[in-house]
Each structure stands twice: as structure tokens, then as C-alpha cells.
Amino acid sequence: MSDMTLNRRDVVITGIGIASSLGEGVETHAAALAAGGPPVVDTESFKPYPLHPLAALELDRQIPKKSDQRQMEPWQRLGVYAAGLALDSAGIKDDAEAKSTLQVIVAAGGGERDHAVDSAILTGLRDASAPGAYLNEHLMSDLRPTLFLAQLSNLLAGNIAIVHGITGPSRTFMGEEQAGVDAIRTAHARIASGQSDLMLVGGAYNAERRDMLLLFELGGYLRRGGFAPVFAREDAPGLISGSAGAFLVLESAERAAARGARVHARLDRVGAARSRRAAGTVEAALTDLVGGFGSLGPDTLAVSAATGCAGITAEEAHALAKAAPAAKRVATGDLVGHGVEAAFPVSVALAAIALSTGQAQEAVVTGAGHWRGEGAAHLVHA
């Protein structure tokens, strides 16, 4: 599904908040884009699975209350932190009026497990004389106050609102990589159609989780061994996950001009698809999406959120080669790893950073999820 018919008003990016294994902020990631890395990869902590660990953050800068920090899991702290960076970047962090109308859209996973509780229940269950009664008793007594063994996904949006004083409405999308695509697409469409003037949109992912590594490994989606570029993993296909968070402040061009805001880039179009994943369908879906952006010249930067998984990564590469043969290509996974729900927001943020710092005049972002969903976005220099 594409928003191209809804593109009636220009949508601009006035705030970028990003944190990853490279560090935080526009300058850090602009330098990495210009130099092509090098990536920060941990090959030992979760061996044989490499990943990109989150750089140390001074949480007090964006989450001043220790009590707030303690009640959040790492993915939520990362998301709240990146959202704060975006609000700072847009110059609305202390603007109560703007934050009263600001709408928030979050791409989130299923929340983080309490490994200690999980382990204790499973260990005790082995020797329980009445497993059913034992399980019921401990589920009732050991659950978190959220009444769930994982933190609820919409708590990220709630914590962003509490910590940063945002009183506008929020939405939370779930569904792996496609959640990130649809979060960006929906935020763009709401502004383009006149339903909103100001949006905060993004996501966060904590890669340093044994439960998620287990889930991906069971599906055969993880790369084993050392780091290799996303488009050069034929020896051992699979994703290398990365802890990363990115939030963008999207604004109507008229509103941004009226308040004299700095514009990093114009978010021109965003589209989404969901192929049946038969051979060739990912390539066809991405070719169709990118083809709708018109002719892409030699100054185009192609930012790919490709996973590195077998089959679909090659199809994404073929689609880019056909749609933008002269474009410089950057794989988000080569710089910061694959951020699942956050992969597309991070990739759009990197594209906007490249445009904002003069590294390109236009950019196209593509991404095919590890097992479902495709998306693409087109950005131009403002």
C-alpha cells in the first residue's frame, strides 16, 4: 500500500534522534555514513552470534529521574532517549503548546522478557508434582505489575509521553520490520493529507537479548561467525542484529516555515507492500515501490535496510540495481546492525542525515522484512 495519492502537502523532517552502537546524534552518524563505518561488533558475548551492542548513553540527559530509568527495560530507555534527542533537534523540547498537539507513533516489538522469572518457573516446573497448579501459582505471584511476563509494547509510547511531557495522542504498531515501515508511512500520510501538522515517529530495539536471538535462530534467520557486509554473506546468510533507536519529528512544511525551523530533508513519499514471498516477489514489490518515485539520478543515495537473510537480500539488491543503477548504496546493517522494528526508522534517519549534511541530494530507502513485508521511502534535499 502506498500513500502516493495522499501526498497533498509537503512533509519535512525537522528533528532527528538516533542512537546505536556508533554512539548518538546526527554528527556521529553523518561521519560514519561518509566514512562507511567501521561498525562496532561484539562477536563474543553471544557467540556464535555477532551483534552490534548499544554504545554507552548518559541516560540522565534525556531521562532525568532515576525512578523512570529503573522501571524501564533497555529497549524502552533507548526509545525514550532517542525521542528526546529528536525533540531537542526539532527545538520543541520545551514547547508545551507544540507538545500538546504532537502525535506519537511508535514501532515496537513484544516487550522484553524477565529472564530470571522465566528461568525460575521453568526450573521449578521440572520437579513439580502438580505442574499445572505450580504454573498457575507462580504466574499469579511472579508476574510484573503489568500482568504480563514481558513489558507491554505500548509502554514505550506512554513513557515517552511521561518523561517528555507530551500530551497529544499516541499509537503503537507491532509486526517486526513492517511496524517500522507503517509507522513512518502513517505519520507521513497524516501530515500530507492535512489530518495532522506535527508527528513524532520511530522505534527502538535492544539486540542484546537471548530470547530474541533464540527466536531468530529457531527460524534460521541469524548469521553465525564473524561480521560480513549485508550484501556479502553468501557463506553464512543471516541477520546480525543491532541495538538502535531512531525517532523523527515530521512536520508540515508550512508549520516548519512559520516557526523558522531547520529542515533536514523533505520526506517525499512512503510506500508499503506485502508480497507472498515466492521467488521473485520481494524484488517485484520493491521494484514497484521504488519505481513510483520517478527517475533517480546519480546523486541519489540508496539506503537499504536489508537483513542479510538468504534469498530476500539478493532480491532487494537486484531491485535497487534496476531502480537506481547509479546510486551510491549504503546498507544500514553494515553500520549499526539490523534493528527489526527500528530498522526502517533508523534507515530513514540515516538518509535524512545524509541529505542534511550535504552527502546526497536525494535518497531512497528500502527494506524487506526477514519473513514478511516490504517498504520504501523517498527523501529529497530541502
BELMOTA-V149132 format. One record per backbone hydrogen bond with DSSP energy under -1.0 kcal/mol. CO is the residue of the C=O (numbers start at 1). NH is the residue of the N-H. If there is no record, write none. Layout:
BEGIN
co-><CO CO>
nh-><NH NH>
END
This chain:
BEGIN
co-><1 3 6 10 11 12 13 15 17 18 19 20 23 25 26 27 28 29 30 31 32 32 42 44 46 48 51 52 57 58 59 59 65 66 67 69 73 74 75 76 77 78 79 80 81 82 83 84 85 86 87 92 94 95 96 98 98 99 99 103 104 105 106 112 113 114 115 116 117 118 119 120 121 130 131 132 133 134 135 136 137 138 144 149 152 153 154 155 156 157 158 159 160 161 169 171 173 176 177 178 179 180 181 182 183 184 185 186 187 188 189 190 190 191 197 198 199 200 201 202 203 205 207 209 210 211 212 213 214 215 216 217 221 229 239 240 241 244 245 246 247 248 249 249 250 251 252 253 254 255 256 265 266 266 269 270 271 273 278 280 281 282 283 284 285 286 287 288 290 291 297 299 299 300 301 302 303 304 308 309 310 311 312 313 314 315 316 317 318 319 320 324 328 330 331 332 338 339 340 342 343 344 345 346 347 348 349 350 351 352 353 354 355 361 362 363 364 365 366 367 373 374 375 376 377 378 378 379 380>
nh-><272 6 8 253 267 251 264 249 247 25 245 55 20 29 30 31 32 33 34 35 36 37 51 47 49 225 42 243 59 61 62 63 69 70 71 72 77 78 79 80 81 82 83 84 85 86 87 88 89 90 92 95 96 99 100 101 102 167 168 200 171 202 173 151 115 118 119 120 121 122 123 124 125 134 135 136 137 138 139 140 141 142 147 114 155 156 158 159 160 161 162 163 164 166 104 106 108 179 181 182 183 184 185 186 187 188 189 190 191 192 193 195 196 194 252 103 250 105 248 107 246 244 209 213 214 215 216 217 218 219 221 220 239 232 223 338 52 205 19 203 17 201 14 15 199 12 256 257 258 259 261 13 268 380 378 3 376 374 281 284 285 286 287 288 289 290 291 292 293 294 300 361 362 328 364 330 366 332 238 313 312 315 316 317 318 319 320 321 322 323 324 327 302 304 334 336 242 342 343 346 347 348 349 350 351 352 353 354 355 356 357 359 358 381 301 379 303 377 305 375 369 273 367 271 365 268 269 363 266>
END
